[in-house]
Amino acid sequence: MEHDEADGAAPERDPYVTGSNAPGIGQRSLEQAIGAQVRAHRARLGLKAADLAAAAGVSGSLMSKIETGQVSASLSTLQAVAAALNVPLAQFFAAAEEQRDCSYVRHGQGVVIERRGTKAGHQYTLLGHSVSGDLVVEPYLITLSREAVPYTAFQHAGVEMIYMLTGRVTYRHADKTYDLGPGDTLMFDASAAHGPEELNELPMTYLSIITYARNG
């Protein structure tokens, strides 16, 4: 009797797959990208698929196949659908040609924000920015000079992660404190009051990455 050598063996893992648990992004075909655009515009207008099909002069089954990317519709059909939705035909092709967000900042060229008043001595260098999508990501390099004073009343929407590079600090989040040194990481709900409570070794630097919903 023949035996499958793979029986009982652990599946081979692609060595180039990211370690993140984020869902993968499949490559969409042009038909799928167009279908997603048609569906989105129809939903925006509150139309049923049957209503859009009737307005465009196509069958309900063809409209269903267009929206699910199962058919390569002719330009004349897509033009009729675009007219029924009152959008330019080119809009359907925009998603297939969309640019993915990317920000590149050279060393020493981040936007520097100097704090005054109670936050004097706190220098923020913005290392990048997101220009599209539902999630905003703000990465900062924060430097606390010898003139810095503690400040624990920072409070804003989203999640923040800080990664210590140099110096030492006792960092407060809500009713707890954490002693942080080089290599330590703290991630927390930023809606609670937070900030450096005791500046144990100055100057200090740490990365702060803040994420929040763009329309949150």
C-alpha positions in Angstrom: 0.0 0.0 0.0 1.3 3.4 -0.9 1.8 6.0 1.7 1.8 9.8 1.3 5.1 11.0 2.7 3.4 14.3 3.7 0.9 12.5 6.1 1.3 13.7 9.6 4.0 16.2 8.7 3.6 19.9 9.6 2.9 22.1 6.5 5.9 23.9 5.2 5.9 27.6 6.1 6.9 30.1 3.5 10.1 31.7 5.0 9.2 35.0 3.4 5.7 35.3 5.0 5.5 38.2 7.5 5.1 37.2 11.2 2.2 39.6 11.6 -1.3 38.3 12.2 -2.8 40.9 9.9 -5.0 39.4 7.2 -3.4 39.0 3.8 -4.3 41.2 0.8 -5.1 39.3 -2.3 -4.4 40.7 -5.7 -7.8 41.9 -7.2 -8.4 41.5 -10.9 -9.5 44.6 -13.0 -13.0 43.1 -13.1 -13.1 42.7 -9.3 -11.9 46.3 -8.8 -14.6 47.6 -11.2 -17.2 45.5 -9.4 -16.3 46.9 -6.0 -16.5 50.5 -7.4 -20.0 49.8 -8.9 -21.2 48.3 -5.6 -19.8 51.1 -3.5 -21.5 53.8 -5.7 -24.7 51.9 -5.8 -24.7 51.6 -2.0 -23.9 55.3 -1.6 -27.1 56.1 -3.6 -29.2 53.6 -1.7 -30.1 51.7 -4.8 -30.8 48.0 -5.1 -28.9 46.0 -7.7 -32.2 45.4 -9.6 -32.9 49.2 -9.7 -29.4 49.9 -11.0 -29.7 47.1 -13.6 -33.0 48.6 -14.8 -31.6 52.1 -15.0 -28.6 50.9 -17.0 -30.7 48.7 -19.3 -29.0 45.5 -18.4 -30.2 42.2 -16.9 -30.2 41.6 -13.2 -27.9 38.6 -13.6 -25.4 40.6 -15.6 -25.4 43.3 -13.0 -24.7 40.7 -10.3 -21.8 39.3 -12.3 -20.4 42.8 -12.9 -20.5 43.6 -9.1 -18.8 40.3 -8.2 -16.1 40.6 -10.9 -17.2 37.4 -12.7 -17.5 39.0 -16.1 -15.5 41.4 -18.2 -18.2 43.9 -19.2 -18.0 45.9 -22.4 -17.2 49.6 -22.3 -20.6 50.4 -23.6 -22.2 48.4 -20.7 -19.9 50.1 -18.1 -20.7 53.5 -19.6 -24.4 52.8 -19.2 -23.9 51.8 -15.6 -21.7 54.8 -14.9 -24.5 57.1 -16.4 -27.1 55.4 -14.2 -24.9 56.1 -11.1 -24.1 59.6 -12.3 -20.3 59.1 -12.1 -17.5 59.4 -14.7 -16.7 56.1 -16.4 -13.0 56.6 -15.4 -14.0 56.3 -11.7 -14.5 52.5 -12.2 -10.9 52.1 -13.1 -9.5 54.3 -10.4 -9.3 51.6 -7.8 -7.2 49.3 -10.1 -4.7 52.2 -10.6 -4.7 53.5 -7.0 -1.5 54.4 -5.3 -0.7 52.7 -2.0 0.2 55.1 0.8 3.9 55.4 1.6 5.9 58.1 3.5 9.7 58.4 3.3 11.6 60.8 5.5 15.3 61.2 5.3 17.5 61.3 8.4 17.2 64.8 10.0 14.3 65.9 7.8 11.4 65.1 10.0 9.0 68.0 11.0 10.2 69.3 14.4 7.6 70.5 16.9 9.0 72.3 20.0 6.8 72.3 23.1 6.4 75.4 25.3 5.0 76.1 28.8 4.6 73.0 31.0 5.9 70.8 28.1 9.1 72.8 27.6 12.1 70.7 26.7 9.9 68.1 24.9 10.9 68.0 21.2 8.7 66.0 18.8 10.1 65.0 15.3 7.3 63.7 13.0 8.9 60.8 11.1 6.1 60.2 8.6 2.4 60.6 7.9 -0.5 58.7 6.3 -2.5 60.5 3.6 -5.3 58.1 2.9 -7.3 55.2 4.4 -9.3 54.9 7.5 -6.4 54.7 9.9 -4.1 57.6 10.8 -0.6 56.6 11.9 1.7 59.3 13.5 5.3 58.2 14.3 7.3 60.6 16.4 10.9 60.6 17.7 10.6 62.3 21.1 13.6 63.9 22.7 13.5 65.2 26.3 16.3 67.6 27.0 17.8 68.5 30.4 15.4 71.4 30.5 12.4 69.0 30.3 9.9 68.7 33.2 7.5 65.9 33.9 4.1 66.0 32.2 1.4 63.3 32.8 -1.7 65.0 31.3 -1.4 63.9 27.7 -4.8 62.6 26.5 -6.0 61.9 23.0 -7.9 59.3 20.9 -6.4 56.1 19.7 -3.6 53.7 20.7 0.0 54.7 21.4 3.1 52.7 21.6 6.4 54.0 22.9 9.8 52.3 22.5 12.7 53.6 24.6 15.9 54.4 22.9 18.0 56.3 25.4 17.7 57.5 29.0 15.3 56.3 31.7 11.8 57.4 32.7 9.0 56.5 35.0 6.0 56.7 32.7 2.5 57.0 34.0 -0.6 55.6 32.3 -3.9 56.2 34.2 -3.3 54.9 37.8 -0.1 52.9 37.1 3.5 53.7 36.5 6.2 51.9 34.5 10.0 52.2 34.8 11.3 52.3 31.2 14.8 52.0 29.9 16.4 51.4 26.5 14.7 48.6 24.7 11.5 48.7 26.7 8.1 49.0 25.1 4.8 50.3 26.4 1.5 50.2 24.4 -1.7 51.7 25.8 -5.1 53.3 25.3 -4.2 56.9 24.8 -7.6 58.2 25.9 -6.4 57.8 29.5 -4.1 60.5 30.9 -0.4 59.6 30.4 3.1 60.9 30.2 6.6 60.9 31.8 6.2 61.3 35.6 9.9 61.0 36.7 12.7 61.9 34.4 15.3 59.5 35.8 18.1 59.9 33.2 18.3 62.8 30.8 18.5 63.5 27.9 16.2 60.7 26.7 14.7 59.7 23.4 11.9 57.3 22.5 9.8 56.5 19.6 6.1 57.2 19.9 3.6 55.7 17.4 0.0 56.9 17.6 -2.8 55.3 15.7 -6.4 56.4 15.5 -9.4 56.3 13.2 -9.3 59.2 10.7 -12.9 60.1 11.3 -13.0 58.9 14.9 
